[in-house]
């Protein structure tokens, strides 16, 4: 069996971990009082914000000649601004919400039983997809058939799913759909896009993803203050920028 034949196992393992974690969280949810659910959600929000901050600083802060410098800060600002404009024009957040509502309707989930269905679906889907491990792990899986990074990500996602599902319910369970599509596309196309990827491009995309993760944490802690779904096009701006630079050269 070749490495290419093994490609995709990482995403399948990631999905399995999310499903298992969500199932455990849903079982726990019935036995938790609201005050426990609220405190767990606040703690999880702080953890998500920390993950976003650490990922952003790791990509932006560079030690050069013994001094701490920032890299690609203007590209990040421009990417977020353009991404927000495009995202608002398309209204990705509303489309994600509609997908969640459609799933909720098809599954006949009543509002009184699971008020957090759409929030759980959208928030967990964004969180599991925009991180650096999703991109790099999927590329690694597709290029060498090595699922190790996605399996490690799956373990993290699985643990997070327990707490997400214990507070937001069954909507988290269905985040495996966008995760499978997103990571699957990157894995299957890895051999074709790999020649065009540089370490700097991957770093810039990861920084923007980490900023969006931080925004998800803010929404979890303070309510929906940022339409993080509408920021998703921002991760594509560095890709376009890299293509233009290569074309000019």
N, C-alpha and C positions, 0 to 999 in steps of 0.2 A: 504493500500500500504506500503510495507516494505522499509527499507533504501536501500536495494539492488535494488529494483524496481526503486528507484529514481536516482540511479547511472547513470551518463552520462549527466544529465541536466546542470552541470557546463560547460562541453565542448561545448554543444549545445548553451548555452548562450554566451560563449566566441566567438564561430564562428559567431553568429548573430551580435555581437558587432563589430567584424572585418569587416564583410560584410557591415554593416551600415556605419561605419567610412570610409571604402574604397569608397563607393558610394558617400558620401559627398565630399571626397577629389578629386575624379574624376570630379565631377561637378565644384568644385572650380578651378581645374587645368586650365580649358579653359579660365578663366577670370584673371589669374595671369600672370604678365609679368615675364620674365626670371629672372630679378634681385631679384624679390620677392621669386621666387622658390629657387634660390641659397642661399639667406639669411635664408630662412626657413629651408633648408636642413642643413646648417651649424649650426643653432641653435639646430636642432634636433640631430645632430651628437654630439654636446657638451653634451646634455641631456643624450644620450645613453652612452657616455663615463663616465659620472658622476654616472649613475646607475650601470655600471660595476665596477667602483672603489669602490663605497659604499658597494656593495655586496661582493666584494673581501675582503675589510678591515674588514667588519662585521664578516666574517667567519674565518679570519686569526688572528685577534687581540684579545687576551684574557687578561682580568684583573685578575691577581692572586697575592694574598697577597699585594694588593695595587700597583702592578707593571704591566706594559703593556708587554705582551709576545706574541710571534708568535707561532701558532700551525699548524702542518701538512705542513710546508713550503716545506720540502723535498719531501713529497708525491705529492704535487702540481707540483713541478718542474719535477719530474720523470713522472708523469701522462701526462703532456703537451708534454714532449719529446717523450715518447712512443706513445702517441696519434697522434702526428704530423707524426711520422714515419709510423704508420699504415694507417693514413689518406692519406698520400702521396702515399703509395703503392696502396691503393684502388682508390685514386684520387676522393674522395667524392665530392669535389668542382666542378670538371668537370661534374660529374654525375648530380649534382643539376642544373648546367647550362644547361645540355642537356634536363632535364625535363622542365626547363623554356622555352627553344627554341622549344621543342615539343608542349607545350601549346600555345606558340606564333604562331606556324605554323598552328595548328588546329583551332585557333581562327581567323586566317588570319589577324593578327595585323601587319601592315606595319611598317618598321623601321622609316620612316619619321614621322609617327603618334605617335609612342610610343617607343622611343629609350631606355627607362629605364625599359622595361618590365621584362627582365631576372634579372637585378639587384634588382628591386623591389620585385620580387618573392623570390629570394634567400635570400636577406638581411632581409626582414620582416619574412620569415619562420624561419630563424635562431634565430632572436631576440625573437620571440614569443614562441619558443620551449625550449631554453636552460636556461631560468631563473628558479630560485628556486620556484616561484609560480606555474609554470607549473607542476613541479614534485610533490611538497607537496600538491597542490590543487587537482591534479588528484588522489593522494593516499587518501586524505580526502574524495573526492567524491565517490571513489570506496568502501572505508571501512565503512563509516557512511551514505552515501547518502547526505552529506552536500556539496552543490555546492557553498557556500558563497565565498571561496577564489578564485575559478575560475571565478565567476561572477565579483568579484573585479578586477581580472586580465583582464577580458573581457572589463571592462570599460576603464582601462588603455590602453589596446591594441587598443580599438576602437578609442580613442583620438589620439594615435600614428598613426593609420591607416589613419586618415584624412590628416595628414601632409605628411606621406609617399606617399600616393596616389596623393596628390596635386603636388608633385614634380616628382615622379617616375611613376605614372600612374596605369593602370589596373592590372599590374603584382601583386601588393599588394593584390588585391581582391582574388587571387588564393592561397595565403598563407594559407587559411583555410584548404586546402587539407592536407598538412603535419601536421598542428596543430591538426586537427581532428583525424588523424591516430595515431600520437604520444601520445596525451593526452588520446585518447580512449583506446589504448593498456595498458597504465599505469593504467587507471581506472578499466578496466575489469580484469586485473591481480593482482590488489591491494591485494586482500585477500590471494593470493598465495605467494606473495613476501614480505608481511608485516612482517612475523616472522624473516626475514633475514635482515631487515633494522634497523640500529641503528641511533641515533641522529648524531653521528659523521660521519657516512657514508653519510647521507643526507647533512650535512654541507660541507663535502669535495667535493661532487658532485656539490653543489650550488656554491662553491668558483670557481671551474673550469669553470662552466657555466658563472659566472660573468666576469671572465677574457676573455672568448670568446666574451661576449657582449661588453666589452671594445674594443676588436679588431674590432668588427663591426663598432663601433663609429669612430675609426681611419680610416677605409676604407671609411666611409661616408664623412669624413672631408678632407682626403688627396688623395682619389682614392684608388684603390685596391692594398694595400700594404701587406695585410695578407690574406692568404687563410683560412679563418675562418672555412669553411666547412670541411677542412682537419684536423681541430683540434677536431672535434666532438668525435672521439674515446677516447679522453682524459677523458671524463666524465665516461667512463666505467672502467678505470684502478682502481679507488678506490673500485669499486664493486668487481673486481677480487681479489684485495688485501685483502678485508674483507673476502671473501670466503676462501682464502688461510689461513688467520689467524685462522678462525673458524675451519678449517680442522686440522690445527696443534694442536690446543687446544684439 
